[in-house]
Amino acid sequence: RITPLAQRTYAIGLSPDGKQLIVAGGDPGQLGELRLIDRVSGDLVKVLRTTGGVILDAAFDPAGQRVAACGVDGRVLVFEVATGDVLHDFASHADWANAVAWSHDGKQLASAGRDKSAKVYDIETGQVIATYPDHDAAVHGVAFHSDNERVYTTGADRKVHLWQVKDAKRVGDIGGFSKDIFRLTVAGGAMLLPSADGAVRQYDIKDRNLQRTYEGHDDWVMCAARDVETKRVAAGAFDGRVIVWDGEGKVVSSFVAAPGRDDRAPAQGDASDP
């Protein structure tokens, strides 16, 4: 167990070399924190940011030299890991900035907002180069396509949007969801979509066809990850339970993410209000 941290942790990012963690969180209504942690020892390396509102997401760039973060103040920040200096401070969302994602070449950054928009920033120039306004509700998740020219976004309008950076025009979508879709993940040619309906769906990013549905959660599934080599998928739900499946969708393990506690009761709640 890594301590001390803020009251709530909303996102954890692993550096490309596996040596550091970036932890985003805070005390709702009081403060937000972005902490850099040594993964092996668990020691604090540095506090990159302290704010008046919680920080909701954070991610290392592909080179591990920069960290992007966002939070309830609507700002999207980019830090240099070595120095802790703020390289960019984008105040372009009119409401919470829910998620951030780097392009695969590290030249661009995308963000998803509760203001029903998603944005793309050019890291070299520090300019907003695209604003996608076609979601009908809050945008929860964002990820770049492998070509770095298109972006996936998901949210409370219960569909996936695929749109071009160059003109912010939609070129495809995935529908048919009955509840919100949260933070999406793209890995190994597949896209994972965790949903409030308790399932994780895996789609092929080439043709956007459904490959597999991972089931077993009894609460909102907030996030998912995929190991490309083993094809295992892990997903965490609002009640604190983590389930791991093999590549065929069979449950490998299931546990509550609270060390030493296996009896925690599920708690259905409103994830819209940190």
C-alpha atoms as one frame of an Amber mdcrd trajectory, in Angstrom:
protein
   0.000   0.000   0.000   1.434   3.383  -1.048   0.943   6.206   1.452   0.335
   9.019   2.032  -2.029   9.966  -0.781  -5.079  12.174  -1.076  -8.506  10.929
  -0.007  -9.453   9.691  -3.484  -7.380   8.442  -6.403  -8.991   8.925  -9.819
  -6.207   7.771 -12.146  -2.855   6.002 -12.091  -0.400   6.016 -14.997   2.669
   3.834 -15.407   5.783   5.267 -17.049   6.954   3.496 -20.237  10.019   2.098
 -18.440   7.864   0.828 -15.566   9.835   2.717 -12.917   7.382   5.461 -11.950
   3.693   6.002 -11.308   1.740   9.197 -11.778  -1.195   9.400  -9.366  -4.077
  11.847  -9.832  -6.602  12.500  -7.099  -7.573  14.792  -4.274 -10.066  15.582
  -1.544 -13.395  16.502  -3.211 -14.303  20.139  -2.701 -10.970  20.892  -1.045
  -7.864  20.097  -3.103  -6.370  18.148  -5.959  -2.967  16.490  -6.143  -0.711
  15.065  -8.818   2.038  12.915  -7.346   5.004  11.182  -8.967   5.800   7.904
  -7.172   8.728   5.485  -7.390   6.988   2.243  -8.369   9.504  -0.111  -6.748
   9.920   1.598  -3.370   6.573   3.383  -3.204   8.363   6.579  -2.188   7.215
  10.026  -3.266   9.452  11.486  -5.980   7.708  14.858  -6.186   4.338  16.579
  -6.055   3.847  17.976  -9.537   0.687  19.950  -8.783  -1.650  20.989  -6.003
  -4.953  22.566  -7.010  -8.233  23.666  -5.487 -10.179  20.835  -7.168  -9.539
  17.146  -7.722  -7.394  15.951 -10.624  -9.293  13.353 -12.642  -6.755  11.885
 -15.054  -3.034  11.765 -15.834  -0.843  10.025 -18.398   2.832   9.747 -19.367
   3.802  10.524 -22.927   5.256   7.624 -24.999   8.816   8.678 -24.153   8.148
   9.021 -20.435   9.511  12.563 -20.404   6.235  14.448 -19.933   3.002  13.993
 -18.026  -0.407  15.375 -18.965  -3.144  15.881 -16.371  -6.632  17.343 -16.142
  -9.301  17.987 -13.542 -12.461  19.658 -12.352 -11.089  23.143 -12.984 -11.248
  22.391 -16.721  -7.512  22.832 -17.238  -5.223  20.488 -19.126  -1.615  20.653
 -17.970   1.617  19.240 -19.371   4.621  18.775 -17.059   8.253  17.913 -17.648
   8.931  14.858 -15.498  12.605  15.587 -14.786  12.083  19.125 -13.489   8.397
  19.264 -12.593   8.048  22.420 -14.696   4.710  23.220 -16.360   5.268  23.184
 -20.122   1.667  23.951 -21.133  -1.460  25.108 -19.342  -4.524  24.779 -21.558
  -7.680  26.414 -20.172  -9.931  25.433 -23.041 -12.730  23.386 -21.430 -15.757
  25.192 -19.970 -16.384  22.402 -17.447 -14.493  19.445 -15.965 -11.732  17.979
 -18.113 -12.359  14.272 -17.572  -9.602  12.485 -19.472  -6.384  12.960 -21.445
  -4.586  10.815 -24.037  -1.310  11.169 -25.933  -0.884  10.466 -29.616   1.353
   7.469 -30.281   4.191   9.707 -31.490   3.896  12.070 -28.512   3.368  15.129
 -30.687  -0.273  15.710 -29.806  -2.511  15.490 -26.777  -6.272  14.999 -26.633
  -8.730  15.759 -23.834 -12.351  14.917 -23.040 -14.647  17.331 -21.193 -17.915
  17.456 -19.315 -18.716  20.445 -21.544 -19.622  17.899 -24.285 -16.452  18.581
 -26.247 -13.116  16.953 -26.973  -9.951  18.770 -28.008  -6.563  18.112 -29.557
  -3.440  20.159 -28.766  -0.185  20.488 -30.680   2.514  20.035 -28.039   5.254
  21.760 -30.038   3.313  24.961 -30.690   1.081  24.864 -27.610  -2.015  25.509
 -29.718  -5.473  23.950 -29.740  -5.691  22.447 -33.246  -9.092  20.716 -33.082
 -12.325  20.952 -31.112 -14.907  18.231 -31.594 -18.388  19.435 -30.525 -20.717
  16.638 -31.677 -21.292  14.752 -28.438 -24.735  15.349 -26.957 -23.557  14.837
 -23.366 -20.422  14.757 -21.225 -17.359  13.129 -22.797 -15.758  10.552 -20.478
 -13.008   8.920 -22.527 -10.560   9.697 -25.315  -7.869   7.812 -27.263  -5.932
   8.287 -30.481  -6.293   5.902 -33.385  -3.017   4.173 -34.290  -2.618   6.511
 -37.294  -2.516   9.607 -35.001  -4.864  11.317 -37.453  -8.124  10.202 -35.866
  -9.486  10.206 -32.320 -11.989   8.027 -30.468 -14.227   9.622 -27.829 -16.916
   8.149 -25.581 -19.361   9.498 -23.071 -22.804   9.913 -21.632 -24.425   9.913
 -25.089 -23.764   6.147 -25.075 -21.775   5.815 -28.267 -18.228   5.914 -29.583
 -17.326   8.725 -31.957 -14.414   8.419 -34.402 -13.334  11.765 -35.835 -10.516
  13.370 -37.775  -8.074  15.779 -36.163  -7.613  17.840 -39.349 -11.221  19.034
 -39.556 -12.910  17.680 -36.395 -15.415  15.799 -38.573 -16.915  12.462 -37.554
 -15.977   9.552 -39.821 -17.557   6.679 -37.878 -19.243   5.590 -34.679 -20.266
   2.601 -32.567 -23.719   2.639 -31.008 -26.130   0.290 -29.304 -25.083   0.954
 -25.703 -27.805   1.271 -23.056 -25.701   3.208 -20.533 -22.659   5.503 -20.319
 -19.298   4.412 -21.712 -16.325   5.425 -19.579 -12.577   5.605 -20.281 -11.731
   3.702 -23.409  -8.439   1.937 -24.076  -6.788   1.124 -27.405  -4.171  -1.663
 -27.350  -2.950  -4.263 -29.817  -5.472  -3.492 -32.528  -8.412  -3.648 -30.140
 -10.508  -1.099 -28.310 -11.938  -1.756 -24.838 -15.149  -0.017 -23.814 -16.065
  -0.220 -20.097 -19.704   0.670 -19.459 -22.161   1.486 -16.708 -24.111  -1.606
 -17.754 -21.480  -3.761 -15.997 -19.703  -5.127 -19.078 -16.536  -4.469 -21.062
 -16.789  -4.780 -24.845 -13.826  -5.324 -27.131 -13.960  -4.022 -30.701 -11.589
  -4.394 -33.634 -10.271  -0.911 -34.446 -10.064  -1.675 -38.195 -13.708  -2.508
 -38.871 -15.219  -1.516 -35.472 -16.839  -4.961 -35.148 -17.520  -6.443 -31.718
 -14.965  -9.145 -30.876 -15.903 -10.106 -27.318 -17.909  -9.063 -24.272 -16.374
  -9.474 -20.810 -18.957  -9.958 -18.075 -19.068 -10.574 -14.331 -19.226  -7.125
 -12.732 -22.289  -6.068 -10.720 -21.620  -2.329 -10.883 -20.473   0.382 -13.276
 -17.217  -0.639 -14.990 -15.081   2.493 -14.890 -11.852   1.437 -16.623 -10.183
  -1.470 -18.412  -6.717  -2.515 -19.577  -5.373  -5.161 -21.948  -2.089  -7.067
 -21.981  -1.241  -7.417 -25.653   1.046 -10.459 -25.213  -1.239 -12.619 -23.062
  -4.460 -11.012 -24.377  -5.715 -10.814 -20.797  -8.137  -8.026 -19.936  -8.590
  -6.425 -16.511 -11.387  -4.073 -15.497 -12.273  -2.189 -12.325 -15.797  -1.301
 -11.213 -17.328   1.391  -9.015 -17.707  -1.079  -6.123 -13.924  -1.588  -6.025
 -13.854  -5.045  -7.600 -11.298  -5.945 -10.255 -11.860  -8.858 -12.640  -9.227
 -10.364 -14.947 -10.264 -12.432 -17.994  -8.211 -14.499 -20.422  -8.328 -13.922
 -24.177 -11.428 -16.070 -24.519 -13.410 -14.145 -21.912 -13.009 -16.659 -19.055
 -12.522 -15.157 -15.575  -8.949 -15.726 -14.357  -9.237 -13.878 -11.054 -11.524
 -11.516  -9.150 -10.698  -9.429  -6.095 -11.589  -6.262  -4.204  -8.942  -3.576
  -4.641  -8.521  -2.953  -0.917  -5.567  -4.910   0.566  -6.633  -7.037   3.534
 -10.356  -6.542   2.917 -12.408  -9.143   1.065 -15.778  -8.352   2.599 -16.417
  -4.883   1.258 -20.043  -4.566   0.192 -20.831  -3.244  -3.296 -21.826   0.425
  -3.281 -23.849   1.715  -6.200 -23.329   5.452  -6.537 -23.243   8.484  -8.744
 -19.866   8.575 -10.470 -20.693  11.935 -12.006 -19.757  13.918  -8.906 -16.238
  13.615  -7.488
